[in-house]
């Protein structure tokens, strides 16, 4: 449920087949390619797209040392 005091909702129209967009969000190897702007590199440690699922990513500026980036849900 949205909390209007805390939550932010974004909407975008992406002119691409739904299957391609879904794959970009749900396939770890595809997700890593677009999630952070170059030259940074993303590594997906966990990507569970089921309701209540979570994702964990790490970020690298040099492609060698990866540091925590996002862990959702928090807790």
N, C-alpha and C positions, 0 to 999 in steps of 0.2 A: 504494500500500500504506500502510495506517495505521501510524503510529508512536505507540504508547500513551504515550510520554513527552512527545510534542510536540503531537499532534493532538487536536482536539476534535470530537466528532460530536454533532449535534443532530437530533432527529427531531420532526416535528410532523404532526398530522392536520389537514388543511385540508379543510373540507367545501365543496368546489367541484369542478366538472368538471375532469378532468385537463387538458383542452385549454386551459381558462382559466388554470390555474396555470402550465402550460408557457409560454403566451403572456406571462404576467407576468414570467417569468424570461428569455425569449428575444427579446422584441420591445423594442428600445431605448426607444421612446416610452412603452411601458407600464412598463418597468423604472424609468425616471426618475421616475415618479409615486409610487412606493412605497419606493424604496431608502433614502432618508434621511427623518428626521422633519421635518415643517414646523416652522418657516418656512424651513428650509434647502431648497435646490434642487439637484438632481443633473443632470448632463449626461453622457451616455454617449458616449465617444470611440470605443470599440471594444467589441464584444460578440460574441465567437466562441465558440459553445457546443459546438463539436465537441470530441471527446477531444483533449486537448493544447492546446486553444484558450486564449484569454485574454480578460480584460476590463479596460478602463481607464475610470475615471469621474473626474469633477471635481465639486467641491462649491462652492456659493455661499451665503453668508449673506444677500446683498442682491439676488440675481438678476441682477447685472451682472458682478461680478468672480468668475471661477471659478478655483479652485486645485486642484492634484492631490489626489485623494482615495484611490483604490485603483488599483493596477496589479497584476494577477495574470496569469500567474504572475510571481513576482519574479525579477529577474535581468536 
